Amino acid sequence: MDKRENQEIVDLFVIGGGINGCGIARDAVGRGLSVELAEMNDLASATSSASTKLFHGGLRYLEYWEVRLVREALIERETLLKAMPHISWPMRFVLPYHMDMRFEGDTPTSKVLSIVMPWMKGRRPSWLIRFGLFLYDNLGGRKILKGTTSLKLAGMPEGAPLQERFEKAYEYSDCWIEDSRLVVLNARDAEARGAKINVRTKVISAEQVNGTWQVTLEENESGKRRMVTARMLVNAGGPWVEDIIRNTVRINSTEGVRLVRGSHVVTPKLYEHDKCYFFQGEDGRIIFTIPYETDFTLIGTTDADHEDVNQKPVCTPEEQDYLIKFASKYLKKPVTTDDVVWTYSGVRPLYNDGATSATAATRDYVLKVDKSAGAPILNVFGGKITTYRRLAETALEKIAPFFPQTGEPWTAGVPLPGGDFPVDGVAALMERLKTQYPFLNARWVSRLVKAYGLDAFDVLGDAKTQADLGQDFGANLTEREVNWLIQNEYARSADDIIWRRSKLGLRLTKKEIDVLDGWVAKSTASLLQQHAV
């Protein structure tokens, strides 16, 4: 171990490079705290890249009377839209109605309705759905997003993909988010403000010594170890938060997580319009079908308990079958297993509140400060991607008493890298990019703007022709863009680039991916060698 590096001292050391860890690191360093973060794999490599890709209030959580959580998320939608208009945008959701829609049996709302309206036998009445949508429209002080409308589906584009038994629907607003890019942009902004971000660096142990934490780190590639002294730890390990409590920092705690697996399938585009569907099942569950990456449809999600944090979550055949059968109960043309081009699955680390089912477990976040070891640690349980910024502010409220000079909240409305332009300015930005780089086609322009925003100009640099961008790895992914991702966005492998910095894995062939992987390996080895020197 390098004794020289043992002298590093920081205010906060954050364990975990998902959305909560990176959001807290960004907020804290912006308030004047010294911050270091370690992620054992790539940023957003677990839960934060496996979401349903929505900034949403969580309409169904109203049935669980989680009004505070829903209100906070609804307020955040527009706050976040303004800060990241390149990676987030409004979407309209179509909720077809039919008489057989049912509650999940153990929601507070279903229990009340079973007493006052027993003849409904667990079905959701249309007035209740409309009342829920009224609350959804008004709880969050909506200014940008459109309110709910009613639709008659016959002869309408929204009705064309649906079975003819669906005559009526409600249409409401929520938002799309490029989830893993959100994490990377928070990390980039934290680093630009002074934080140190370590990827592929595992926290081997953290021990309390004389009121501080001695954190031992190990780099995955080199095996090199070093030690950092921190005045406080933030355990934002996501699915590993409980494992970190028990085995890394080794403190006694009764707090724990409930691991809930959410799986998704992706198919070729199932319909032509750009709206999402909110489908309600006869079992009380709901799923979304969402226009995805221009040519595809995303279907999800499931809720299933996941027992082993170290077992990689996958969409099981049973979950895949459930999702495609669920969607097929609504669509004229049934979805089949042969339609599925990709599946993914993530584990939600929900706070273990003792709920009877995975679906009923709270989606609210719980933050606990533990001082039993002699030095403070903040353990982060649960949370939704929509409320990550508010979670970070709440975390800083709990951290601030240990650091009296901590600054005031500042992140609301402050743009993330590339996002300093108006919410309605995407089309104008695309036109600017096309004018400056006339060799780009429309799809290429759209992808670059929706990934990088204003940073797209930095990615392309002084290129006058496509040839100036170097090798094309397929789907207009060029050498210059890959280099930019390695140098600016912590990318270290082809998977980092094609599944987390983008979704170009849906378009590249195995041969193209192998070529890219070899090229990235050489480039990152050279970069790491330069840093070592």
Secondary structure, DSSP 8 states (H G I E B T S, - for coil): --TGGGG-EEEEEEE--SHHHHHHHHHHHHTT--EEEE-SSSTT-SGGGSS--EE---GGGGGGT-HHHHHHHHHHHHHHHHH-TTTEEEEEEEEEE-TT-B--TTSHHHHHHHHH-GGGTTB--HHHHHHHHHHHHHTTT-SSS---EEEE-TTSTTTTTB-TT--EEEEEEEEEE-HHHHHHHHHHHHHHTT-EEESSEEEEEEEEETTEEEEEEEETTT--EEEEEEEEEEE--GGGHHHIIIIIS-------EEEEEEEEEEEE---SSS-EEEEE-TTS-EEEEEEETTTEEEEE---EE---TTS-----HHHHHHHHHHHHTTBSS---GGG--EEEEEEEEEE----SSTTTS--S-EEEEE-TTSS-EEEEE---GGGHHHHHHHHHHHHGGG-TT------TT---TT--S-TT-HHHHHHHHHHH-TT--HHHHHHHHHHHGGGHHHHHTT-SSGGGG--B-STT-BHHHHHHHHHHS---SHHIIIIIS--GGGTS-HHHHHHHHHHHHHHHHHHHHHHH-
